[in-house]
Amino acid sequence: MCSTSPAALEAALDELSAERLEGMFGPQLLEREAQLIVAANRLAAELARTTRQCELAGAAEVDGKASMKAWLRGHTRFSASAANTLVTTGRTLEALPAMASAFASGAIGAEAVAAIAPVAAPENVAAAQDQGVDLAEIDQLLTDVARTRFHPELRKAVAHYLDRLDPDGSEPDPTDRRSLTLSKHSDGSLSFRGDLDAVGGEKFQAALESIVQASRPAGDTRTRAQQQADALVQLCDNQLAAGTLPVLRSQKPHVIVTVPIEDLINPETGPGAAKLGFGATISAARARWLSCDGTVTRIVVGPEGQPLELGRSHRLFTHHLRRAVEVRDGHCIFAGCDAPAHWCDVHHVIHWADGGETCLDNAALLCERHHTKVHHGFRIERTPDGRWHTWRPDGSEILVLPRITAGPVTTRAG
């Protein structure tokens, strides 16, 4: 690469970013999209090629780093996995020239290269040599698949080749191929990535799909990714509620929320007022929602944060009372929702911190989604005829067929 190339590239990118996209028609936008994808593939290939040359030249030592992985993490703020992927890609291009050429031309992308990369792993190259496999032919065949077929087919082709390298080998331990990494962010949210073997993945998909298909309300606007994420949380709710998990911290595993009583009573949102057991911070409003159907322990804390008195823990809704609510309501009582009882929390219509009683008349079954809605402006009420009604934050009632209204709207805290 000549010394002026980076400046020319930056100028071209500046020109692209300055171009107005508003007013372009669909065909023009799609043509631009296709050209940019090819250019991005070519640039990614050049980056991987350069990374490999840096590795061969020991360039990281110039900045006092032991490896290109370390340099990428420290100097470009790459994650460990991204740095590893880039270095591996560079090595793979060196071993598979047909694929490298397709990548450099923009015909395939980094994802396809990552799928083929195991073929170039030293142990697989050695196995191919021992069996007289022409690696150049495999390189060309897999590159053709990457250029012309959908990505799942490429992954199957690579897996088929690797399986044939050792057809008589021992069955691998499935746990060797499983991993799960959790990353907690400053706001308490959680990101994770993982890998499962084929059988473990099938079990995981079957469990998620059972929840996804059972929770498809009319008018559902959630994306597939959102549906699956909600299903995963629901699976955790179900398992925690079942009480069959191993003991954690000398007790059955449960969600711990610590919140000052003044924040719990205060109707304001109260951001950052409560803490969860694994260190995340949530709002007082979220804590009020979690405390609807749980066990409460009173701990008196001194001015310097030291515990002074520990009260007895008690369950707000006992198992017998919860059963009575389940029998009466049958499912989530939010208008238009039929989430089953075992997915639901028991909600205090008037929160216990506001003086609401923990009794059948002040209880309602709500699924996670609608429990959150009720704590954020929506309102539910049970009329003397035994019917539940739901109102939007603007005071209008959500009606489903048959459309029976509740009569005049009354004001109640919820």
Secondary structure, DSSP 8 states (H G I E B T S, - for coil): --TTHHHHHHHHHHHHHHS--TT--HHHHHHHHHHHHHHHHHHHHHHHHHHHHHHHHTGGGGGT-SSHHHHHHHHS---HHHHHHHHHHHHHHHH-HHHHHHHHHTSS-HHHHHHHGGGGSHHHHHHHHHTT--HHHHHHHHHHHHHHS-HHHHHHHHHHHHHHHSTTS----GGGG-EEEEEE-TTS-EEEEEE--HHHHHHHHHHHHHHHHH---TT----HHHHHHHHHHHHHHHHHHHT-S--BTTB-----EE--HHHHHS-S--TT-EEETTS-EE-HHHHHHHTTTSEE--EEE-TTS-EEEE---EESS-HHHHHHHHHHH-B--STT---BGGGEEEEESS-GGGT---SGGGEEEEEHHHHHHHTTT-EEEE-TTS-EEEE-TTS-EE--SS----SS------
